[in-house]
Amino acid sequence: MKPVEAGDKRSVFGKLLLEHRRAAGWTQERLAEASGLSVRALRELEHGRARAAQQRSAEVLADALGLTGGDREFFLTVAKQRRRRNPALADQAAATCALPAPLSDLCGRESELAQLSAKVAEGGGVVAIVGQAGVGKTALAVTAADRMRGDFPDGRFAVNLRGMDEEPLTARAALDRLLRALDVAPGQVPASEGERSALLRRLLEGRKVLLLLDNAADEAQVRPLLVTGPDSLTLITCRRTLAGLEGARWLGLEPLSDGGATGLLGMIVGADRVRAEPAAARELVELCGYLPLAVRIAGNRLATRPQWTLAQLADRLRDEGTRLRALAAGDLQLRSAFDLSYRAVSAGARLLFRRLATVPGADFGLELAGVVSGAATADVRDQLDELVDASLLQTTAVPERHQFHDLIRLFAEERFEAEEDPAERDTVLAHLLGKATEVARLFYPGAPESGRFGTRDEAGPWLDVEGENWVAAHRVAARRGWHQEVSDLAVALHWYSDGRSGQRPWWEIFSLGADAARALGNIADEAKLLNFVGWACNVCLDDHDGAVAAHRRALEIATRIGDRVEQTWAAIYLGQALRYAGEPAEAFDFAKRGYESADELPFWNGQSSARNVYGQALLAAGRHSEALAVHQAVLDDAERLAADTYPGLHRMLKALTLRAIGDVHGDLAEWREAAGCYRTGRWLSWEGGFGSMEAICALREGRAWREAGAVEEARECLTLAVELSPEPGFRARQEQALAELALLPPQAS
């Protein structure tokens, strides 16, 4: 790399002399008279035709201009700039800041390289490449610098700032390296950081130079080193976001795509080995979290062990307890890379980081972070920001929610095991189970409007937002034998689950609850929860035989203990499940039994369901007018008794009842009337946030419009039904909607 020298394009000293003369308000003639130099000599110096003044000339100019202190020292230092007489020394100094060689196997980063080129094309300046440990920031920066070498003919320099070391390189020391690489003699490097920084900018002003500041610690370290001119580029790599850096542009680096990670693995171990085990290769890079460093470590282990298969290494990495230990090859240590970032943050942020490993779900917000840390909200928010800035946490698309990279979560769990009391795991579990239970109870028909966590409208959305966490907490609690908490939550979720059949694994939730109630010897709750299990089998899994078995078991228990309420519920559920299971006669008997005994139940707490199930049984028996009368009476009572429950349950019952009325009209081939009922039910479902019910209404409305000959209305509804049925459990519904769409004539182009 050829050093950039002060005289290659213009004289830095001449520019400095001109600025001081103009600042003094002097002409060249007056300065010549005061200094004793000729006007011609001054003109040569200012225009750069003379590289710099002799030492004595520089001193008399400084005296004439009245320069003192730092201004005088800097002026004389710039004047001393000379071309080194020993080219070998110049090359040696420049080599200390040479760019590393680019990786020959960089893979999957073409998009990021293009983004970086676009930022540079906007006009030099400062670009910070930020991301977590092992994501490949340096590899990307070095490759980009190599590709852009033609754009920076005056030099490309690099300094490793060692930002993750216990003692990072100081800005003063980094400036010394850069100035010496720029051919400033050791004795001519200014003493202070500020003067060194000013000299660096003077020497590079107007030049096309690329400067890589690798592995930065923070903003304070890099500010004195920035070269911000439009013709120069400063690339910074850092695990911190450097959010306080003025005038910078950012490129956040994420883990590789599946294809990029597999491609990198193939470049290291050989494409033939990857082609021979494609499934194992995909699993291997997934276990590596698509992190380039982890993939490189795994690839190096395989490359040095040709007798290993990819599946063998993948098998070793499946164990989360040993995965980080297995991701080591020579001096490449993933755990060490993470540990450097961890040690660099504050004690409070470290405590929060390791305790967040106890959050059972994939992401979390400020609330759960506060629960695990016990700190004040303002402190927790600051610590979350610190962990994000250090690339130890990632933000999600939802504001103020965060998540771990998979491998960093394993590291956090290791730190928790090493530094925390195991009892701390109970804190977040108890909070999630307790709050979910209390909030879910607000969805019971006669529940009060508010509880300890606010009103139904305020607290209810928490169940949606924290769904993954309380479901995971429920599983963990079941494994740990927290039978009462597991049973209580499952019972509490009954009415919240209605209309949300596709949102949570209800069969698992209610099954765990039933097992817990049985372990407690609480057979009344066991019967109740077995009815919920049957509902989940029937509605969520299309397992009608499983539903019948669960409800028969619930009925047997309820009969044995004399629980008339659960006997009625079991009859209601069996009236529906047996019909789907292909047993219409027995289904009708149970539906009628539930209908006749439902008078003992409040309208909103079972009676309305019993009447609607009986109406469906009447329809199945071909008794259309009776079915319509039953459903219409439910609709009328729902309006009359609306004040006895909350708007969400009122809306859901109306939607279900209108759907049932639509089924009757459809069976009578009254397609437009059916479509109207389904449409109203669909809108009510949408208003209530009942996605599964909305999808069912959309499918049936679309079919009704098709039968009525309204093609475009049918296409709109059926397309919506497809979009609303992405979950694997609703594949059959999606296939039905697609089959209905296929019956429509092609759309006009």
Buried (B, 14 or more C-beta within 10 A) or exposed (E): BEBBBBBEBBBBBBBBBBEBBEEBEBEBEBBBEBBEBEBEBBBBBBEBEBBBBEEEBBBBBBBBBEBEEBBBBBBBBBBBBBEBEEEEEBBEBBEBBEBBEBBEEBBBBEEBBEBBBEBBEEEBBBBBBBBBBBBBBBBBBBBBBBEBEEBBEBBBBBBBBBBBEEEBBBBBBBBBBBBBBBBBBEEBBBEEBBBBBBBBBBBBBBBBBBBBBBBBBBBEBBBBBBBBBEBBBBBBBBBBBBEEBEEBEBBBBBBBBBEBBBBBBBBBBBEEBBEEBEEBBBBBBBBBBBBBBBBBBBBBBBBEEEEBBBBEBBBBBEEEEEBBEBBBBEEBBBBEBBBBBBEBBEEBBBBBBBBBBBBBBBBBBBBBBBBBBEBEEEBBBBBBBBBBBBBBBBBBEEEEBBBBBBBBBBBBBBBBEEEBEEEBBBBBBBBBBBBBBBBBBBBBBEBEEEBEBBEBEEBBEBBEEBBBBBBBBBBBBBEEEBBBBBBBBBBBBBBBBBBBBBBBBBBBBBBBBBBBBBBBEBBBBBBBBBBBBBBBBBBBBBBBEBBBBBBBBBBEBBBEEEBEBBBBBBBBBBBBBBBBBEBEEBBBBBBBBBBEBBEEBBBBBBBBBBBBBBBBBBBBBEBBEBBBEBBBBBBEBBEEBBEBBBEBBBBBBBBBBBBBBBBBBBBBEBBEBBBBBBBBBBBBBBBBBBBBBBBBBBBBBBBBBBBBEBBEBBBBBBBBBBEBBEBEBBEEBBEBBBEBBEEBEEEEE
